[in-house]
Amino acid sequence: MKGMLAVVILCALLLGLVPAPARAANLYIIPDSNTRLLTEAELWEWQYDALAYILNEIFARHGFPFDPDGRFAPWFNSQSWYRMNPRLTKAECYNRLSNLEWKNEQLVKQVRQQMRDQGTKNPGGKTLSGLDPDLLNIPWPFEEYLFTPNQRLPVYSGPGTHYLRGAKGKAVTSTNGTVYVGGTENGWVLVLYRTNNGAARVGYAEASGIKDTVYGTFPAYVPTPAIITQDCPITDDPVGAGAPLAQLREGHPVMYLFPMSNNSVWAYVEANTDQGLLRGCVPLNSIRLK
């Protein structure tokens, strides 16, 4: 089985799990522009050109087919949430907008007109390239999920309360922030979220404790025995490679689960450590399958 790791890496490449430098999958510019009224003040935080993408994001949610030679198609085609409907006309798309979306669409146009009237593109505002770069680094298989707000979900490093729980046993995510879902497994939901200190955390929330019915295709995998080939940390933060859950030494046995990929390629593994049973990410080149 020594050659299996090479096969894993090759499969990751073939499946597109190793990211392209400009990939921005899973990214909404304003994630809730279809569920709340935007404000004039928040739109003035963006540059004039960025507002055009915010405007068209409202239509993109309904599958509007953008001109393949235009400026919007490359951005929205790179989003995994975007499902183009090639037969949808603009008039039909307008008819699909809710009253709230219609008001937001009109407000974005209004603010853009204000900028034109003032002869400014609002150069001090945010641009798409000025978005938090970590948001462009969300790994496969995670996609943004819109949860009912005001929920606090305990998070464990694996699918069960017997797994290590980060943040000194207090790891929790709020659905008032952006939460990404990687799939469901045995009544648990694999999530990725940002913490208060700016780091990210991958873990599991119990589905029975969530108000929403969560759908997600969990990566098909067969747990495979492996060993660590060089000392390395195991982390629950594949976005910023933050504080490790534990340190693994060369020769430490682990169970390889599946790859994760963003600007780095990770092996998602399960390990028994001095801190307890946990799941986390290690560099893919730091393990060897048995």
LINKA-V967249 format. One line per field, one symbol per residue. ss: DSSP state (2 for helix, 1 for strand, 0 for the rest). psi: psi as a letter, one per 30 degrees, with the letter a starting at -180 (. if undefined). burial: + if it has 16 or more other C-alpha atoms within 10 Angstrom, else -. Layout:
ss->???
psi->???
burial->???
This chain:
ss->00022222222222000000000000000000000000022220010222222222222200000000002222222000000000000222222200222222222222222222200000000102220022222001001110000001110100000000022220011100001111111001111111000001111111222000000000000001111100011110000000011111000011111111100011111111100111111112221110
psi->gffeeeeeeeeeeefgfjlkegkhlgkkejfgfgflklleeeefflleeefeeeefeeeefggkjljfgafeeeefffkffkjkjffkleeeeeffkleeeeeeeeeeeeeeeeeeeghkghfflklefgljfffggklkgkkkkjlklhkjjkklflilfflkkahhggkkkkgfakkkkfakjhgkkklklklfgfllkkakkkefgkfljkkkjkkkljkkkllkfkkllklgifeghaklelkklkfkkljkdllkkcflklkjlkkklffaklkaklkegglkk.
burial->----+--++--+----+++----+++++----++---+----++++++-++-++++++++++++++-----+--+++-+-++-+--------++--+---++-++-++--++--+-----++---+-+-------++++++++++++---+-++++++++--++++----+++++--++++++++--+++++++----+++++++++--+-----+--+------++++--++++++++-++-+++-+---++++++++++++++++++++++----+++++++--+++-
